[in-house]
Amino acid sequence: MSRNVRATSAHESLPPSTTPSKLGREMTVPTPPIAARADTSTSRPVLARLVRVLACACCAACIVPAISLAAGDANVSGPCPNEQLVGFTVALPDCRGLEQVTPTYTETDKLRPVAIAEDGTRVVIGSLGAFAGDEAAPVLRTSVGVVYAITRGAAGWETLPISPLSPTFRGAVTWRVLSADLSSLMFDMPSAPAGQEDFYLREPAGAYSHIGPITPPEDGAVNNPGPDVGVPTADYMFLGGSPDLSHVVFDVKQPYGWSGDLTAPSTFNMYEYVGANNAEPVMVAVRGGAGSKELIGRCGASLGGPPVTSSYNAISADGSKIFFTPLTRANVADTSCEGEPGPSFALLYARIDQAETVPLSLPECSSGCAAGPSSDSTFAGASRDGRRAFFLSTQKLTPQAAEDATPHDSADLQVANPAWGIESKTGCPEAIGSGCNLYEYDFSRPVGKHLAAVSAGSSEPHVQGVVRISQDGSHVYFVATGQLTSEANANHETAEPGANNLYVYEPAAGAGRTRFIAKLAPTVEAGGEKTSLDEELWGRAGNVDERPADATPDGRYLVFQSHADLTSDDTSKGVWQVFEYEAEGGPHGEGLLRRVSVGREGYNGNGNTEEYDATLGSQPVQYLAAYGSGGTAPTPQWSALSADGGTVFFQSGDLLAPGGGVSSSSGLAKVYEWHAGHVYRIAGGGAEPAELLGTDSSGQDAFFETREPQLPGAPTEEGTIYDARVGGGTAPASAVSCSREACLGPVPGPPSLPTPGPGTALAGENFAAPTAPKPQSAASRRAKALAAALKACRRDRSRPRRLRCEAAARRRYGASARRASASPGRRQRR
């Protein structure tokens, strides 16, 4: 690819340019004066040296590794308006420039990414250290640090602590969750007069709103959340909320429930708050109209499906719908629920506008349905607006579905989860008869026709689980071992009975369409357990809502990992590869599957490796549990692809593009971009790995973490985050460079918390005289966090998951944590 370079004089200045980027967004970047440019006859090697000299001219000693130019480098295809900014590199695609997001402060603990805003202008992190005006020791309950918001403004990235700053409040605060746009923070803390817990919301401008008490004031203080990271040991649990946190859902354990709550002792019942300044919450899992306290069952309820199953979009975007499952006596391990009246099987319900409760998993056919005993249903997710809900059931609920009335029906299978003290029924994928159905419930359809069998087409569907539901509910990607269609995919392959077939379901007027995509890694039996290398895709391992897959909001594109050879150019064995499916692609719109973790123009064996995984990177949302969310968090879905599906970001230990001065056998993770059939290296290739964190919705901002300095003066600290931004970069005069106190921003004043209600003193007044927390070293804090994380891991009876959990904990908090992100070939994502 040749570069068109125009000769200019040393005194020529160019005005700000507005250039359409390859990602479909207009990009406005001021273009500084250009001192000199190469002649069009300049050879590529000379040009490469010239660009590297210019890039290093802003600092006395350039520490950024030299990057060689190679065919396919997008930034050498023509002039970029940000060429003179620090961070611009010709080896990056789309006129991208690097920006340092996290502040330079070398005396703190690792900065841990939490979430990325959908528009890419804000990143939220947490740290055991204290900086940017927050000098108090981070002793948040059930937390491992202070929460910071880093926002991109005209002057670059600015850091502000968003945890309460007062040492009095700090020692009593539990951080719960962020709003979807990352502008608001919710937490709870003891309140007067009796020390009961109350919810508070930190609003975008920094003011605090009182949401309401968690437990009745007359009951006094309840147990504070325990020291185990991510394990709910308290007498209340935060569950989730609407994206703007105007609706908040939580559990309270009896006997701390509110008046009229007849939930059995030692079980949890669900409550909801709407808005601020509430005196008392309302019950969720009830029959009847507004204010009803008629419980569906006395054994409690779970948001979405039973515990340790899905809660994906279980609270609709406007908060009007809450999907929940009342727990049965078999769901609750505590013997106190034995003999209590309640459902004998788990039905899925929706509570609408706090005024109506609708059962979703009841049969809708005049005859031939539900031939066997009632069976459990398991919530699999919903569209963001709550119009469509999807669930699993072994029961025949429509004429097109299958009935499984064998002894191994899901109603008879239980999987213990000692961390929650609950036995969760997840037997649907294990059914050995007709198998499991996947259903859609559409509120917009007429009464009696709300249900549709997504997995219709076979008398033995055997649905294994859902991979991803698009936010608008128009596409559902799932895995089933039944042959649901005989139509071939674009590669002329058909679904095979008994194989882990990946399908997509597209609802349509009056009927839906199910199409076959590919056969994933097979299920094999080892050590008495049946497993597949790809089972994380359909939620059979780890957190079922943290799957290595993502879809565009309209569902037309799915990006996912698989160990299977799904395309003709894939000859790798035993490692993850990254694929993208385009639902409307192909010559006739039949769907098109492509591998994106390939070598540039076939470089280095085209990425066909038997050593190094290609993955979709880290999910910042995974850190929410470690920071005390304790439940479903309405943070934005982590993403690895742009909303138009045209750009995919991934990481690999393999070298997929030339340059960087490293061999393909290094195994250190590198961050790549796939766009229009070409692969570009965004970061990595030096002595340290780079880990992908995600992208904004447009694909304009690609965030990654590395200890390798990417800019002059950048730190070598683990947790340093960069943004490879289209049109990005920093003016030389404002390059990020500071240390110690110079990095600390202005110290905000103490929080001003409102009065919760009549007769209730200001939050915090029930505390003794404030005392400054005892300082702890970063090593001590890491050791404490490691002990808590390992304790939580050991509660999982599944040895493979327990080992993965312990390994992840040691990488994150252990003595070798600083080298943990080296990400050798077989490193697991969780």
C-alpha positions in Angstrom: 0.0 0.0 0.0 1.6 3.3 -1.0 1.4 6.5 1.0 0.4 9.7 -0.7 2.4 12.4 0.9 2.2 16.1 -0.1 5.3 18.3 0.1 4.8 21.3 2.4 6.9 24.2 3.5 8.3 24.6 7.0 6.0 27.6 7.6 2.8 26.1 6.3 -0.1 25.6 8.8 -3.1 23.5 8.2 -6.6 24.3 9.7 -8.5 21.9 11.9 -9.8 19.0 9.7 -13.0 17.1 9.8 -12.4 13.7 8.3 -14.9 10.9 8.0 -13.3 7.9 9.7 -13.6 4.3 8.5 -15.9 3.7 11.4 -18.6 6.0 10.2 -18.1 8.8 12.6 -16.9 12.3 11.8 -13.6 13.0 13.4 -12.5 16.5 14.2 -8.9 16.9 15.2 -6.8 20.1 15.3 -3.8 19.7 13.0 -0.7 21.4 14.4 1.8 23.1 12.0 3.8 20.6 10.0 7.5 21.4 10.0 8.4 19.2 7.2 7.1 16.2 5.2 8.8 13.7 3.1 8.8 13.9 -0.6 6.5 11.4 -2.4 9.5 9.6 -3.7 10.7 8.8 -0.1 11.3 5.1 0.2 9.4 3.2 3.0 12.5 2.4 5.1 13.5 6.1 5.1 10.0 7.2 5.8 9.8 4.8 8.7 12.9 6.2 10.3 11.7 9.7 9.7 8.4 9.0 11.4 10.1 7.4 14.4 12.4 10.4 14.8 9.5 12.8 14.7 7.6 10.7 17.3 10.5 10.8 19.6 11.3 14.5 19.2 9.0 15.5 22.1 11.1 13.8 24.8 14.8 13.7 25.6 14.8 9.9 25.7 12.2 8.1 23.7 11.2 4.9 25.5 8.5 3.8 23.1 9.5 0.6 21.2 10.1 1.3 17.5 7.4 -0.2 15.3 8.2 -1.2 11.8 5.9 -0.3 8.9 4.4 -3.2 7.0 1.9 -3.7 4.2 -1.6 -3.1 5.4 -0.8 -0.4 8.0 -3.8 1.9 7.7 -2.1 5.1 9.0 0.3 5.1 6.1 -2.4 5.1 3.4 -2.7 8.8 3.5 -2.3 12.0 5.6 -4.0 11.9 9.0 -5.1 15.2 10.7 -3.5 14.1 14.0 -0.1 13.2 12.7 1.7 15.8 14.8 0.1 14.7 18.1 2.0 12.7 20.6 0.8 9.2 20.4 0.2 9.1 16.7 1.8 6.0 15.1 1.8 5.1 11.5 1.5 1.4 12.4 -2.0 1.9 14.0 -5.1 1.7 11.7 -7.8 4.3 11.2 -5.6 7.3 12.0 -5.5 6.1 15.6 -3.4 7.8 18.2 -2.6 6.6 21.7 -3.7 8.4 24.9 -2.8 7.6 28.4 -6.0 7.2 30.4 -4.9 6.4 33.9 -2.7 9.0 35.8 1.0 8.6 36.3 1.4 7.8 40.0 4.0 5.2 40.9 3.3 4.8 44.6 -0.1 3.1 44.4 -1.4 -0.4 44.0 -2.5 -1.8 40.6 -5.3 0.2 39.0 -8.1 -2.2 38.2 -10.5 -1.4 35.4 -14.2 -1.7 36.3 -16.3 -0.4 33.4 -16.1 1.5 30.1 -18.8 4.1 29.1 -20.7 3.3 25.9 -19.5 6.5 24.2 -15.9 5.9 25.3 -15.5 9.2 27.2 -15.3 7.7 30.7 -13.5 4.8 32.3 -14.1 3.7 35.9 -11.3 2.1 37.9 -10.6 0.9 41.4 -7.4 0.8 43.4 -6.1 -0.1 46.8 -4.0 3.1 46.6 -5.1 6.6 47.2 -4.4 9.5 44.8 -6.1 12.3 42.8 -7.1 14.1 46.0 -8.2 11.0 47.9 -5.7 10.4 50.6 -7.8 8.3 53.0 -7.0 4.7 53.4 -9.3 2.5 51.2 -11.2 0.5 53.8 -14.6 0.2 52.2 -16.5 -2.7 53.5 -16.5 -5.8 51.2 -14.3 -3.8 48.9 -10.7 -3.7 47.8 -10.3 -0.1 47.0 -11.5 3.4 46.1 -13.5 4.0 43.0 -12.3 6.6 40.5 -13.9 8.1 37.3 -11.5 9.1 34.6 -13.2 11.4 32.0 -11.9 12.6 28.7 -12.2 16.3 28.4 -10.6 19.1 26.3 -7.5 18.9 28.4 -7.1 15.2 28.2 -8.1 12.5 30.7 -8.9 13.8 34.2 -9.3 11.6 37.3 -11.8 12.1 40.2 -12.5 9.8 43.1 -16.2 9.1 43.3 -16.2 7.1 46.6 -17.2 9.2 49.7 -14.1 10.9 50.9 -14.7 11.4 54.6 -12.9 8.9 56.8 -16.1 8.6 58.8 -18.2 7.6 55.8 -15.4 5.7 54.2 -15.2 3.1 57.0 -19.0 2.5 56.8 -19.6 2.5 53.0 -20.2 -0.4 50.7 -20.0 0.4 47.1 -22.8 -1.4 45.1 -23.1 -0.4 41.5 -22.7 2.2 38.7 -25.4 3.6 36.4 -25.1 2.5 32.8 -23.5 5.8 31.7 -21.0 5.5 34.6 -22.1 8.9 35.9 -23.8 7.8 39.2 -22.7 5.6 42.0 -24.9 3.7 44.5 -23.7 2.6 47.9 -25.2 1.7 51.3 -24.2 2.7 54.8 -25.5 2.7 58.4 -27.9 5.5 59.2 -29.4 6.9 62.4 -31.2 6.4 64.6 -30.5 2.7 65.1 -27.7 2.0 62.6 -29.9 0.3 60.0 -28.6 0.3 56.4 -29.7 2.9 53.8 -29.1 3.2 50.1 -27.6 6.4 48.8 -26.9 7.6 45.2 -24.0 9.8 44.3 -25.3 11.9 41.4 -23.2 13.1 38.4 -22.5 16.5 40.0 -21.4 14.9 43.3 -24.5 15.5 45.4 -25.9 12.6 47.4 -29.6 11.4 47.2 -31.1 9.2 49.9 -32.9 6.3 48.2 -34.3 4.6 51.2 -33.6 2.2 54.2 -32.8 -1.4 53.4 -34.2 -2.7 56.7 -36.8 -1.3 59.1 -35.2 1.3 61.4 -36.9 -0.3 64.4 -35.0 -3.5 63.7 -31.7 -1.8 64.4 -28.4 -2.7 62.7 -28.2 -5.9 60.7 -25.0 -7.9 59.9 -22.5 -5.9 57.9 -21.4 -7.5 54.6 -18.7 -10.1 55.4 -15.0 -10.0 54.4 -15.3 -12.5 51.6 -15.0 -10.8 48.3 -18.1 -11.3 46.2 -19.8 -13.7 48.7 -23.1 -12.4 50.2 -22.8 -13.2 53.9 -24.9 -10.3 55.1 -28.6 -10.2 56.0 -29.3 -8.2 52.8 -28.1 -8.4 49.3 -28.1 -5.9 46.5 -29.5 -7.5 43.3 -29.6 -4.9 40.5 -31.3 -1.9 39.1 -32.4 -0.1 36.0 -29.6 1.5 33.9 -30.3 4.9 35.4 -30.7 3.4 38.9 -34.2 5.0 39.2 -35.3 1.4 40.1 -33.3 -0.6 42.7 -33.9 -4.2 43.6 -32.5 -6.0 46.6 -33.0 -9.0 49.0 -33.6 -8.9 52.7 -33.2 -12.0 54.9 -35.8 -12.8 57.5 -36.4 -11.8 60.3 -35.2 -8.4 59.0 -38.0 -8.0 56.5 -40.6 -5.3 56.6 -44.0 -5.4 58.2 -46.3 -7.9 56.5 -43.4 -10.0 55.0 -44.2 -13.6 55.8 -41.2 -15.1 54.1 -39.8 -18.1 56.0 -37.0 -17.4 58.5 -33.5 -17.4 57.1 -34.7 -17.0 53.5 -34.5 -13.9 51.3 -37.4 -11.9 49.9 -37.1 -9.3 47.1 -37.9 -5.6 47.4 -37.9 -2.6 45.1 -37.3 1.2 45.4 -38.4 3.7 42.8 -36.8 7.1 42.9 -35.4 8.8 46.0 -36.5 9.7 49.5 -38.5 6.5 50.1 -39.6 5.5 53.6 -40.3 1.8 52.8 -39.7 -0.5 49.8 -42.3 -2.6 48.1 -42.3 -6.4 47.7 -41.7 -7.8 44.2 -42.5 -11.5 44.3 -46.2 -11.1 45.2 -49.6 -11.5 43.6 -52.1 -8.7 43.4 -52.0 -5.0 42.7 -50.1 -2.1 44.0 -48.9 -2.5 47.6 -49.8 -6.2 47.7 -48.0 -8.4 50.3 -49.5 -11.7 49.1 -46.4 -13.8 48.6 -46.3 -16.3 45.7 -44.2 -18.6 47.9 -42.6 -18.3 51.4 -39.2 -19.6 50.4 -38.0 -16.4 48.8 -37.3 -15.4 45.2 -34.5 -14.8 42.8 -33.9 -12.0 40.3 -34.1 -13.6 36.8 -33.5 -17.3 37.1 -32.6 -19.3 40.2 -29.3 -18.3 41.8 -26.2 -18.9 39.7 -28.2 -18.8 36.5 -28.9 -15.8 34.3 -30.1 -12.4 35.3 -29.4 -10.8 31.9 -31.7 -7.7 31.5 -33.9 -9.1 34.3 -34.8 -5.5 35.0 -36.1 -3.6 31.9 -34.4 -0.4 30.8 -37.3 1.7 32.2 -37.6 -0.4 35.3 -41.3 -1.2 34.6 -40.7 -5.0 34.4 -38.8 -7.2 36.8 -38.4 -10.9 35.9 -38.1 -13.2 38.9 -38.4 -16.8 40.0 -40.0 -17.8 43.3 -37.8 -20.4 45.0 -39.1 -23.8 45.9 -38.4 -25.7 49.1 -35.8 -27.7 47.2 -34.1 -24.5 46.1 -33.3 -23.5 49.7 -30.7 -25.4 51.6 -31.8 -24.0 55.0 -34.2 -26.5 56.7 -36.3 -23.6 58.0 -38.2 -23.6 54.7 -39.2 -27.2 55.0 -43.0 -27.6 55.2 -43.6 -24.0 54.2 -46.3 -23.4 51.6 -44.9 -22.5 48.2 -44.5 -23.7 44.6 -43.4 -27.2 44.0 -41.6 -26.2 40.8 -40.0 -23.0 39.6 -42.1 -20.8 37.3 -40.9 -17.6 35.7 -42.8 -14.4 36.5 -42.8 -10.7 35.6 -43.8 -8.0 38.0 -45.1 -5.0 35.9 -45.2 -1.4 37.2 -45.5 -2.7 40.8 -49.1 -3.4 40.0 -49.4 -6.7 38.2 -47.7 -10.1 38.2 -47.7 -12.3 35.1 -46.6 -16.0 34.9 -44.6 -16.5 31.7 -43.9 -20.3 31.7 -47.4 -21.7 31.7 -48.7 -23.9 28.7 -50.4 -22.1 25.8 -52.1 -24.9 23.8 -55.5 -26.4 23.9 -54.4 -30.0 23.9 -51.3 -32.2 23.9 -49.2 -30.0 26.2 -47.7 -30.6 29.6 -48.3 -34.3 29.5 -45.9 -34.9 32.4 -45.5 -33.4 35.8 -44.8 -29.7 36.1 -41.1 -28.9 35.7 -38.8 -26.0 36.4 -38.3 -23.1 34.0 -35.0 -21.2 33.9 -34.7 -17.5 32.8 -32.2 -17.1 30.0 -32.4 -13.4 29.4 -34.6 -10.6 28.0 -34.5 -7.8 25.5 -33.4 -4.5 27.1 -36.9 -3.0 26.9 -38.4 -6.1 28.6 -40.8 -6.8 25.7 -39.3 -10.2 25.0 -38.2 -12.7 27.6 -36.5 -16.1 27.0 -36.4 -19.1 29.2 -35.6 -22.9 29.3 -38.0 -25.6 30.2 -38.2 -29.4 29.7 -42.0 -29.1 29.5 -44.1 -28.8 26.4 -45.7 -25.4 26.6 -46.6 -25.0 22.9 -47.7 -27.5 20.2 -44.3 -27.1 18.4 -42.2 -27.9 21.6 -41.1 -31.2 23.1 -42.1 -32.9 26.3 -39.5 -34.5 28.6 -41.2 -36.4 31.4 -38.4 -38.8 32.2 -37.1 -39.1 35.8 -34.3 -36.8 34.8 -36.6 -33.9 34.2 -35.2 -30.6 35.5 -37.6 -30.7 38.5 -35.6 -33.6 39.9 -32.0 -32.3 39.4 -30.3 -30.0 41.9 -26.8 -28.6 41.9 -25.5 -27.4 45.3 -24.0 -23.9 45.5 -22.6 -23.7 49.0 -21.4 -20.1 48.5 -25.0 -19.0 48.6 -26.4 -21.7 50.8 -28.8 -22.6 48.1 -29.3 -25.6 45.8 -30.0 -24.2 42.4 -31.9 -26.3 39.9 -30.0 -26.3 36.6 -30.9 -29.7 35.3 -32.4 -28.7 31.9 -29.2 -29.2 29.9 -28.7 -32.6 31.6 -32.1 -34.1 30.7 -31.8 -37.4 28.9 -35.2 -37.8 27.4 -36.6 -35.4 24.8 -34.4 -32.7 26.2 -34.9 -29.1 26.9 -36.8 -26.3 25.0 -36.0 -22.7 24.6 -39.0 -20.4 24.6 -39.7 -16.8 23.8 -42.5 -14.8 25.7 -43.5 -11.7 23.7 -45.7 -9.2 25.6 -46.8 -7.6 22.4 -48.6 -10.7 21.1 -52.3 -11.4 21.8 -53.4 -13.2 25.0 -52.9 -17.0 24.6 -50.2 -16.5 21.9 -47.4 -14.9 23.9 -45.2 -18.0 23.7 -43.1 -19.3 20.8 -40.9 -22.3 20.8 -37.5 -21.0 19.7 -36.0 -24.5 19.5 -38.9 -25.9 17.4 -38.0 -28.2 14.6 -37.1 -31.4 16.4 -38.8 -33.7 18.9 -35.6 -33.9 20.9 -34.1 -30.3 20.9 -31.8 -30.7 23.8 -31.0 -27.0 24.2 -27.7 -26.6 26.1 -27.9 -22.9 26.8 -28.0 -19.4 25.4 -24.9 -17.7 24.0 -26.2 -14.1 23.6 -29.4 -12.3 23.2 -29.3 -9.0 21.3 -30.3 -5.9 23.3 -33.4 -5.5 21.0 -34.3 -9.2 21.3 -34.3 -9.6 17.5 -31.6 -12.3 17.5 -31.0 -15.1 20.0 -27.9 -17.2 19.6 -28.1 -20.6 21.4 -26.6 -24.1 21.4 -28.6 -27.3 21.0 -27.6 -30.9 20.3 -30.9 -31.5 18.4 -31.1 -31.0 14.7 -33.5 -28.1 14.5 -33.1 -27.4 10.8 -31.8 -29.3 7.8 -30.8 -26.2 5.9 -27.0 -25.8 5.3 -25.0 -22.8 6.4 -22.8 -20.7 4.0 -20.1 -23.4 4.2 -22.6 -26.1 3.0 -22.6 -27.8 6.4 -25.7 -28.9 8.3 -26.5 -29.4 11.9 -25.7 -32.8 13.3 -27.8 -34.7 16.0 -25.7 -34.9 19.2 -23.3 -32.2 18.2 -23.1 -28.8 20.0 -24.9 -26.9 17.2 -24.8 -23.1 17.3 -28.1 -21.6 16.0 -29.6 -18.1 15.6 -33.3 -17.5 16.1 -34.9 -14.4 14.6 -38.5 -13.6 15.7 -40.7 -12.5 12.8 -44.4 -11.6 12.4 -46.4 -14.7 13.2 -43.4 -17.0 13.2 -39.7 -17.1 13.8 -36.8 -18.5 11.9 -34.0 -20.7 13.2 -30.7 -21.0 11.2 -27.7 -23.2 11.7 -24.4 -21.5 12.1 -21.7 -24.1 13.0 -20.8 -27.1 15.1 -18.8 -26.1 18.2 -16.3 -28.2 20.2 -17.8 -31.6 21.0 -18.8 -32.8 24.5 -16.6 -35.5 25.9 -16.7 -37.4 29.1 -13.7 -37.2 31.5 -13.5 -38.0 35.2 -17.2 -38.8 35.3 -18.1 -35.4 33.9 -19.3 -34.4 30.5 -17.6 -31.2 29.3 -16.9 -29.3 26.2 -14.0 -26.9 25.6 -16.6 -24.4 24.4 -19.1 -24.8 27.3 -18.3 -21.3 28.6 -20.1 -20.0 25.5 -23.5 -21.2 26.7 -23.1 -20.6 30.4 -22.1 -23.9 31.8 -18.9 -22.7 33.6 -18.2 -19.6 35.7 -20.6 -16.7 35.7 -23.3 -17.5 33.2 -23.6 -13.9 32.2 -19.9 -13.5 31.5 -19.6 -15.5 28.3 -16.8 -15.1 25.7 -19.3 -13.7 23.1 -20.9 -10.4 22.2 -23.5 -9.2 19.7 -24.3 -5.9 18.2 -27.4 -4.2 19.7 -29.4 -5.2 16.6 -28.0 -8.8 16.8 -26.9 -8.9 13.1 -23.4 -9.6 14.2 -22.1 -12.1 16.8 -18.4 -12.3 17.8 -17.4 -15.3 19.9 -14.5 -17.7 20.8 -14.4 -21.4 19.9 -11.9 -24.2 20.1 -13.5 -25.9 17.0 -12.3 -25.5 13.4 -15.2 -23.6 12.1 -13.8 -22.2 8.8 -11.7 -23.6 6.0 -8.7 -21.4 6.9 -8.6 -22.6 10.5 -6.2 -25.5 11.2 -5.3 -24.6 14.8 -5.8 -27.3 17.4 -6.8 -27.0 21.1 -6.8 -23.2 21.4 -9.4 -20.5 21.3 -9.9 -18.7 18.0 -12.2 -15.6 17.5 -15.0 -15.7 14.9 -17.6 -13.3 13.7 -21.0 -14.3 12.3 -22.9 -11.9 10.0 -26.6 -12.9 10.0 -27.4 -11.2 6.7 -24.0 -12.0 5.1 -23.3 -14.4 2.3 -24.3 -14.3 -1.4 -28.0 -14.7 -0.7 -28.2 -13.4 2.9 -27.9 -16.9 4.3 -25.4 -15.9 7.0 -21.7 -15.7 6.8 -19.1 -17.0 9.4 -15.5 -15.7 9.3 -12.5 -16.1 11.5 -11.1 -12.8 12.5 -8.0 -14.0 14.6 -6.0 -14.5 11.4 -2.6 -13.3 10.3 -2.4 -10.1 8.3 -2.4 -11.2 4.7 -1.7 -14.8 6.0 1.3 -13.7 8.1 2.9 -16.2 10.5 0.9 -19.2 9.4 -2.3 -17.1 9.3 -2.6 -17.5 13.1 -3.0 -21.3 13.0 -1.3 -22.1 16.3 -1.5 -24.9 18.8 -0.1 -22.8 21.6 -1.6 -19.4 21.9 -5.3 -18.5 22.5 -7.0 -15.7 20.7 -9.6 -14.3 22.9 -12.0 -11.3 23.3 -9.9 -10.0 26.1 -10.9 -9.1 29.7 -14.4 -8.0 30.7 -14.1 -5.0 33.0 -17.5 -5.9 34.4 -16.0 -8.9 36.0 -14.3 -6.7 38.6 -17.7 -5.5 39.9 -18.1 -8.5 42.1 -14.7 -7.9 43.6 -15.7 -4.3 44.4 -18.8 -5.3 46.3 -21.7 -5.2 43.8 -22.9 -8.5 45.3 -25.3 -9.0 42.5 -26.5 -8.0 39.0 -25.0 -4.8 37.9 -26.6 -2.5 35.3 -23.3 -1.5 33.9 -22.9 -1.4 30.1 -22.3 -4.7 28.4 -18.6 -5.2 27.8 -18.0 -5.1 24.1 -15.3 -6.3 21.7 -16.9 -5.0 18.5 -18.4 -1.9 17.1 -22.2 -1.4 16.9 -22.1 -1.7 13.1 -20.2 -5.0 13.4 -17.4 -3.8 11.0 -14.6 -3.7 13.6 -13.6 -6.5 16.0 -11.0 -6.2 18.7 -9.3 -9.2 20.2 -6.0 -10.3 21.8 -3.7 -13.2 21.1 -0.3 -14.5 22.3 0.5 -15.2 18.7 2.2 -12.7 16.4 -0.4 -11.9 13.7 1.3 -8.9 12.1 4.9 -8.1 11.4 6.9 -5.6 13.4 7.5 -5.0 17.1 10.8 -6.8 17.4 9.5 -10.0 19.0 9.2 -13.6 17.8 6.0 -15.4 17.3 6.9 -17.8 20.1 6.9 -15.1 22.9 3.4 -15.9 24.0 2.8 -12.4 25.4 -0.6 -11.1 24.8 -1.0 -8.5 22.0 -4.1 -6.5 21.1 -5.4 -6.6 17.6 -8.1 -4.9 15.4 -9.9 -6.7 12.6 -11.4 -4.3 10.1 -12.6 -4.9 6.5 -10.8 -8.2 6.3 -7.4 -6.9 7.6 -5.8 -7.4 11.0 -3.7 -4.6 12.7 -1.7 -4.7 15.9 -2.9 -2.1 18.3 -0.6 -2.8 21.2 1.9 -5.4 22.6 4.9 -6.9 20.9 7.5 -5.6 23.4 8.8 -7.1 26.6 5.4 -6.8 28.4 1.9 -8.1 27.4 -1.0 -5.9 26.5 -4.6 -6.9 27.5 -7.7 -5.8 25.7 -10.3 -4.2 27.9 -13.0 -3.3 25.4 -14.3 -0.7 23.0 -17.0 2.0 22.9 -20.1 1.4 20.8 -18.6 3.0 17.7 -15.3 1.3 17.8 -13.5 4.7 17.8 -12.0 4.0 21.3 -10.1 0.7 22.0 -8.9 0.4 25.6 -6.1 -1.8 26.7 -3.8 -2.3 29.7 -0.1 -2.8 29.7 3.1 -2.1 31.7 5.0 -1.4 28.5 5.3 2.4 28.2 3.4 3.5 25.2 4.1 7.2 25.4 7.0 9.4 26.5 7.0 9.5 30.3 4.4 6.8 30.7 4.7 4.6 33.8 5.8 1.0 34.0 3.0 0.2 36.5 0.6 -2.7 36.0 -2.8 -1.4 35.4 -1.8 1.5 33.2 -4.7 2.0 30.7 -4.4 3.5 27.2 -7.0 4.4 24.6 -6.1 3.8 21.0 -8.5 6.4 19.6 -9.4 7.3 16.1 -8.0 10.8 15.7 -6.5 10.6 19.1 -3.2 11.8 20.6 -2.0 14.6 22.9 -0.6 18.0 22.0 3.2 18.0 22.9 2.8 20.8 25.4 0.1 18.9 27.4 1.7 15.4 27.4 0.9 13.5 30.5 3.8 13.7 33.0 3.7 13.9 36.7 4.7 12.1 39.9 3.7 11.9 43.5 1.8 15.0 44.7 1.9 16.6 41.2 -0.5 13.9 40.0 -3.1 14.7 42.7 -6.0 16.8 41.6 -7.8 19.3 43.7 -9.2 17.9 47.0 -13.0 17.9 46.9 -14.9 18.9 50.0 -16.6 16.3 52.2 -19.9 14.8 51.0 -23.1 16.5 52.1 -25.5 13.7 52.7 -29.2 14.6 52.9 -31.6 13.9 55.7 -33.1 10.4 55.0 -36.6 11.4 56.4 -38.6 12.9 59.2 -37.2 12.0 62.6 -34.0 10.5 61.2 -30.7 12.1 61.7 -28.1 12.7 59.0 -26.3 9.5 57.9 -23.1 9.2 59.9 -24.3 10.9 63.0 -24.6 7.5 64.7 -20.8 7.0 64.5 -18.3 7.7 67.2 -15.9 10.5 66.7 -14.2 9.9 63.3 -10.8 8.5 63.4 -8.4 8.2 60.5 -8.1 4.6 59.3 -4.8 2.9 60.1 -2.6 3.1 57.0 -1.8 -0.2 55.3 0.8 -1.0 52.8 -0.2 -2.1 49.3 1.3 -5.5 50.0 -0.8 -5.9 53.1 -3.9 -4.9 51.3 -3.2 -7.3 48.5 -2.6 -10.1 50.9 -5.9 -9.4 52.6 -7.7 -9.3 49.3 -6.0 -12.6 48.2 -7.1 -14.4 51.4 -10.7 -13.3 51.0 -10.7 -14.2 47.3 -9.2 -17.6 47.9 -11.8 -18.3 50.6 -14.6 -17.4 48.2 -13.1 -19.7 45.5 -12.9 -22.7 47.9 -16.7 -22.6 48.3 -17.2 -23.9 44.8 -17.4 -27.7 44.7 -16.6 -27.9 41.0 -12.8 -28.6 41.0 -12.2 -27.1 37.5 -14.0 -23.8 38.3 -12.4 -23.7 41.8 -8.9 -24.1 40.3 -9.6 -21.4 37.7 -10.9 -19.1 40.4 -7.9 -19.6 42.6 -5.5 -19.1 39.7 -7.3 -15.8 38.8 -7.2 -14.7 42.4 -3.4 -15.3 42.7 -2.8 -13.5 39.4 -4.8 -10.5 40.6 -3.6 -10.2 44.2 -0.6 -12.5 44.7 3.0 -11.7 44.9 3.4 -12.5 41.2 0.5 -10.3 40.3 2.7 -7.8 38.6 3.6 -10.4 36.0 0.2 -12.0 35.8 -1.0 -10.5 32.6 1.8 -12.2 30.7 -1.0 -14.4 29.4 0.9 -17.4 28.2 -0.7 -19.7 25.6 -3.1 -21.7 27.7 -4.2 -18.9 30.1 -7.9 -19.0 30.9 -10.0 -15.8 30.8 -11.4 -16.2 34.3 
